[in-house]
Amino acid sequence: MVDLFIDRVLLKNNKDQDELDTEREIVTRLHNRILMLFFASGACETCQRFTPTLSNFFKRLTDEFYVDRSAQLVLLYISLDHSEEQQEVLLKNLPKKCLFLSYEDPYRRELEEKFKVEELPTVVVLRPDCSILIPNAVEEIIHRGPGCFRNWKEAAELIDRNFMIKEDFEEKSMRSFTDPFRRLKYKVEDEKKAKKKNVRRLGGGRLEDVEMGVGADDKDGGGLLW
């Protein structure tokens, strides 16, 4: 999916319409996510009626007001408008987290041809590897709502970072945090056992003498030098 937009300029649907134009920014935003390409135009009345439904669908899957963790989902509006005024008709009703390809960008026509868009609106759903999951998900989004994302995720075989249940996550976290201390504890205990063996071998010297490198015979003046 990332390759589809490398060297392209994607825009954020915020007040300043900031550009997402570096490879690093695009990779960070698109990697390991399902992508919805929303082909539409502000001049299309059907697109105008569908946009609030799509916006609500996306928000309920990605907005922390509705979910604990945002779904691995990106919405990208491919503007097939003929002017900035037409483009703004739909942008103002799309979520702020939405990205868009400007009406001035000729690449929009390449994408329209590539994905064989024949009607508006069209929502092409792509797997992370850019293969088509659903050629047009408009009807599914209208009739099934956010519930259909579970099927998309399974079909796309997403690497789900949030898949573990809470108990497994906590156990893994505790194990990760305590492992270094436990290894240190065992290392100290093993060293103490080894030193005690040296004490017995040398005839019963004190542990602190062994730690100083002093044998039992050394204290009488006739031992080996360590």
Solvent accessible surface area in square Angstrom, and as a share of the most:
residue,aa,sasa,rsa
1,M,12,0.05
2,V,24,0.14
3,D,125,0.65
4,L,22,0.11
5,F,0,0.00
6,I,40,0.20
7,D,132,0.68
8,R,78,0.28
9,V,62,0.35
10,L,0,0.00
11,L,25,0.12
12,K,61,0.26
13,N,9,0.05
14,N,50,0.26
15,K,197,0.83
16,D,111,0.58
17,Q,52,0.23
18,D,63,0.33
19,E,95,0.43
20,L,8,0.04
21,D,64,0.33
22,T,67,0.39
23,E,109,0.49
24,R,202,0.74
25,E,65,0.29
26,I,0,0.00
27,V,55,0.32
28,T,94,0.55
29,R,67,0.25
30,L,0,0.00
31,H,110,0.49
32,N,17,0.09
33,R,59,0.21
34,I,0,0.00
35,L,0,0.00
36,M,0,0.00
37,L,0,0.00
38,F,0,0.00
39,F,0,0.00
40,A,0,0.00
41,S,7,0.05
42,G,3,0.03
43,A,66,0.51
44,C,26,0.16
45,E,120,0.54
46,T,63,0.37
47,C,0,0.00
48,Q,74,0.33
49,R,161,0.59
50,F,10,0.04
51,T,0,0.00
52,P,70,0.44
53,T,54,0.32
54,L,0,0.00
55,S,8,0.05
56,N,68,0.35
57,F,3,0.01
58,F,6,0.03
59,K,80,0.34
60,R,106,0.39
61,L,21,0.10
62,T,4,0.02
63,D,49,0.26
64,E,131,0.59
65,F,170,0.71
66,Y,92,0.35
67,V,42,0.24
68,D,136,0.70
69,R,145,0.53
70,S,48,0.31
71,A,21,0.16
72,Q,13,0.06
73,L,8,0.04
74,V,8,0.04
75,L,0,0.00
76,L,0,0.00
77,Y,0,0.00
78,I,0,0.00
79,S,0,0.00
80,L,10,0.05
81,D,0,0.00
82,H,136,0.61
83,S,35,0.22
84,E,92,0.41
85,E,129,0.58
86,Q,50,0.22
87,Q,6,0.02
88,E,61,0.27
89,V,48,0.28
90,L,1,0.00
91,L,2,0.01
92,K,147,0.62
93,N,68,0.35
94,L,6,0.03
95,P,7,0.05
96,K,144,0.61
97,K,98,0.42
98,C,0,0.00
99,L,1,0.00
100,F,0,0.00
101,L,0,0.00
102,S,20,0.13
103,Y,44,0.17
104,E,126,0.57
105,D,27,0.14
106,P,100,0.63
107,Y,18,0.07
108,R,28,0.10
109,R,99,0.36
110,E,95,0.43
111,L,1,0.00
112,E,39,0.17
113,E,139,0.62
114,K,110,0.47
115,F,18,0.08
116,K,159,0.68
117,V,20,0.12
118,E,163,0.73
119,E,111,0.50
120,L,61,0.30
121,P,8,0.05
122,T,6,0.04
123,V,0,0.00
124,V,1,0.00
125,V,0,0.00
126,L,0,0.00
127,R,69,0.25
128,P,34,0.22
129,D,101,0.53
130,C,31,0.19
131,S,45,0.29
132,I,76,0.39
133,L,28,0.14
134,I,32,0.16
135,P,97,0.61
136,N,50,0.26
137,A,1,0.00
138,V,14,0.08
139,E,108,0.48
140,E,44,0.20
141,I,3,0.01
142,I,83,0.42
143,H,137,0.61
144,R,129,0.47
145,G,15,0.15
146,P,45,0.28
147,G,48,0.46
148,C,0,0.00
149,F,14,0.06
150,R,163,0.59
151,N,65,0.33
152,W,5,0.02
153,K,62,0.26
154,E,111,0.50
155,A,53,0.41
156,A,9,0.07
157,E,147,0.66
158,L,20,0.10
159,I,132,0.67
160,D,36,0.19
161,R,149,0.54
162,N,67,0.34
163,F,163,0.68
164,M,82,0.37
165,I,108,0.55
166,K,139,0.59
167,E,114,0.51
168,D,66,0.34
169,F,103,0.43
170,E,79,0.36
171,E,104,0.46
172,K,102,0.43
173,S,28,0.18
174,M,117,0.52
175,R,111,0.40
176,S,65,0.42
177,F,144,0.60
178,T,49,0.29
179,D,39,0.20
180,P,65,0.41
181,F,149,0.62
182,R,94,0.34
183,R,150,0.55
184,L,105,0.52
185,K,110,0.47
186,Y,111,0.42
187,K,120,0.51
188,V,62,0.35
189,E,68,0.31
190,D,85,0.44
191,E,75,0.34
192,K,105,0.45
193,K,125,0.53
194,A,53,0.41
195,K,63,0.27
196,K,106,0.45
197,K,127,0.54
198,N,48,0.25
199,V,22,0.13
200,R,162,0.59
201,R,170,0.62
202,L,43,0.22
203,G,65,0.62
204,G,56,0.53
205,G,8,0.07
206,R,138,0.50
207,L,60,0.30
208,E,83,0.37
209,D,11,0.06
210,V,12,0.07
211,E,100,0.45
212,M,157,0.70
213,G,25,0.24
214,V,50,0.29
215,G,4,0.04
216,A,23,0.18
217,D,93,0.48
218,D,35,0.18
219,K,113,0.48
220,D,127,0.66
221,G,70,0.68
222,G,68,0.65
223,G,22,0.21
224,L,149,0.74
225,L,176,0.87
226,W,144,0.50
